[in-house]
Amino acid sequence: MARSIVIGAGMVGLATAWHLQKQGVEVTVLDRDGVAAGSSWGNAGWLAPAKTIPLADPSIWTYGPKALVDPDAALHIPIRVDLGLWSFLARFAAHGTQRAWDHAMERLTPIDKLALESFDELTDGGVDAWTREGPFVIGFAEEKDSAGFLHEIAGVVRHGQQAELTRLKNPRELAPQLSDEIAVAYRLEGQRFIEPSHFAHALADAVRERGGDLRLDQEVTAVNSDGNPSVTLASGEVLTADSVVIATGAWLPKLARPLGVSVRVQAGRGYSFTVETDEPAEHPIYLPTQRIACTPYEGRLRIAGTMEFRGPDEPLQPRRVEAIVNQVRTLMTGIDLDDRHDEWVGSRPVTPDGLPLVGATRAPNVYVAGGHGMWGVVLGPATGKLLAERITTGRTDPAIAPFDPLR
C-alpha cells in the first residue's frame, strides 16, 4: 500500500487525506496544533460558490486609501517597515483591475462548480456532519451601496455560475437581526453553510475510522526530497512516505519555498465572535459594504469580518474586534454585542493573483495545497479530491491546472 504524509489538519489537508484513503493510500496527518486549529475553526463557514471570487478587484483603488485612514474599516494594514508585506500589497493591488478579476474568475469557476457536490461526496461517504441550504440575506443601508455587490454577482453569472438573486420587500422577513437602518435587501439562493469546526472534526474522525494516523502537536520543520520524500519533526524524528502534501495554510511558505514554490503567501487575518440573538438566527447575513458575514452557529450568531495583513502568529488585536462591533452596532438589532463569546483570529493564506496553489513542487512526490485566501473551507473538499487524483494517477484535472504552485 502506498503511504502519504499530509501536513496540516485543516479542511484542505483533511479532505486530501480522506480522498487519498479512498484511492487506497495509507495516510498520516501531522499538525503542529490540532484539528481545525487555524483558519478552519472560526470562519463564517460559508459554502458560497457565488461569493468565491478573486479578492482583488477595481474597488481596491477607491476603498483601499479610505481604509488606511479609517480605524473601523474591514481592511487593516499595520504601518510598519516590512518590505515583504509591502511588496505583496503592491502585487496584490496590481491585480485590482477588471481584466485581472475576469482572468482569475475564469480560472476559479470550474472548481467553484465542484464545491457543493464535493461536500456531498464527503457526507455521503461517511463524514458525520451537515451542510445547510440558505438563502443568504444581503443587506444595504442605501440603494446605491448595492451597486458593487450586484456587479460582482453579474460577473459570477457571466463566467458560468448560477446565482439566483431576488429583492426582498421586507429586509427583516428572513433576518430579524437586521435593524431599520438596512433599507435594501436581497436573498441569494443556491448557497449553503456549515459549522466549520464541527465539520472539520467529523472529517478527522472519518480519516481515523479509515485507519489514518493523526499525529497532533507535531511541528514539521523541514520536508526533505532526497530519494523518497520525508519530513523532519521538531523532535528530530524523521518520517518517510511515498508522497508528502503540504497543506499548512498561511504557514505554507516555510516548508514549500525551499521546494521551488516562490509565489508569495501572505496571512490575511479574519476575526469573529458569537452573540446571542433575541430571535433565532436561521439564515446567513452578509453586509457587503462593511464586509461583515454572519452565520447561525450553535444556537448563536457568529459575526465575522476584517482582512488584516499581519504575520500569521501575531496575537489577536482587540481593536479589530472593536472595529467589527462598531460597524454592525447600528445595522443589527436584538443582539448583545457587549456579551461576546468565542473571540477568534485566523490567518488565511492570500496570494497576489487570488488563485490557490495546488499541485507538485520541484521536489519529486511533494505537493502543496493552499493559498485559497478566504475560500479554503468551501474549496477544500474539491481541492483534496483533485489533488489526490493527481498524486495517485499523475493526471492533473483541468479545474486545478491554473493553480500550478510553480507559476
Order of alpha helices (4+ residues) and beta strands (2+ residues): beta-alpha-beta-beta-alpha-beta-alpha-alpha-beta-beta-alpha-beta-beta-beta-alpha-beta-beta-beta-beta-beta-alpha-beta-beta-beta-beta-alpha-beta-beta-beta-alpha
